[in-house]
Amino acid sequence: MTLFNPSQVQPQQVAKFPGGSSITEFALTTSPVTVLPDRSIANNRRGVLLFNDGTANALFSLGTSVSATAFTAELLPGGYFEDSPSAPWQGPVMMRSTSSPTTINVTELVLI
């Protein structure tokens, strides 16, 4: 004789897809600027894309400060950065140019 007990029924998982996005263009100089706010409390950011559509290099930092010597990465003209969709950065994003002014397109995907 065989006894079979089915496992507990698990609630259906609801995928958390972005419900909105914003694209903002920033004119960068050598002064640091916050291009994305801290979302660590809301935890609703699902993606970040940074695109340097200017003519000078840009520095960015996943954090609260950026300088010529302390930064996450450098974006050359035409370069872009996309964070991991499986673990998107929730904190602030700071940027500045390396020397001359440049422009950056910043896209943020969020849950609404």
N, C-alpha and C positions, 0 to 999 in steps of 0.2 A: 504494500500500500504506500502511496506517495502523497506527501502533504506539501502544498504550495501556498505560500503567503505572499501576495503581491506587495511591492514596496509602497511606501506612502506616496500619494499623488503630490507632485511638486507644483506650486503655482507657476503659471506661464510667465516667462521672463519677457518684459517689454523692452525692446531696443530703444536706446537713447540716441536718436538721430538729431542733428542740429535742426532747430525750428526757426532760426533767423540768422542773418549775417549782416555785417556792416563793412564797407570798404571806405577807407579814409586815406587821403593823400596828405602827407606831411612834408613841409619844406624844412629840411634839416640844416643846421649850422654846426659849429663846433661846441655849442652849448647843449648839454643833455636835455632831453625832453621825454616825458612819459607818453608813449604811443598807445599803450593798452593798460587799463586799470587792473588792480588786484582783484581777482575773482575767487580767491581761496575760500571765502566764507560761503558764497553762493554755489561754488563748485559747478558752474553751468557752462564753462567754456569747453567746446568740443574740437576746436582747431584754431591755429594761428598760421597765417601766411604773410611773409614779408617779401616785397619785391622792390629792388632798387632800380627805378626807371630814370634816375638822374645821371649825371656825368662824373660824379666823384664817389669815392668809396664811402661806405657807411658802416658804423660799428653798432652792434646791438648787444644788449645784456638781458638775460632772463633773470631779473632781479631789480633791486632798488637803486642801482647806480651803474653808470657806464663812464669810462674814461679812455684816454689814448693807450693806457697800459693794462686796464682791467675791463675785459669785455668777453662775451660768449663767442662771437664770431664776427668776421668782417665780410660785408657784402660788396662785391665789385659791381660796377655798372652792369645792369642786365642780370645780376645774380639774385637768387631767391632763397628763402628758408621756409620750410614747412615742418611744424612739430609733429610728434607722433600722435596719430589719432587714437591709439590705444591708451595713451597716458598723457593727455594734453596738459601743457603748462597752465597753471591757474593763477600764478602770481603776476606782478606787473612786468611790462616790457619797456625798457629804456633804450633810446637811440641817440646818435649824434653822427655828424660827418667827420671824416678824418682831417680835412683841410678846407676845401671850398664848399659852398652850399650844394646840396643835392636834394632830390625828391624821392620819397618812399611811398609805395602803396601798401597799406596794412589791411588785411582781411581777418576778421574775427568771426568764427562760427560759434553760436551759443544756443542753448536750449531756452525756449521762451515759456 
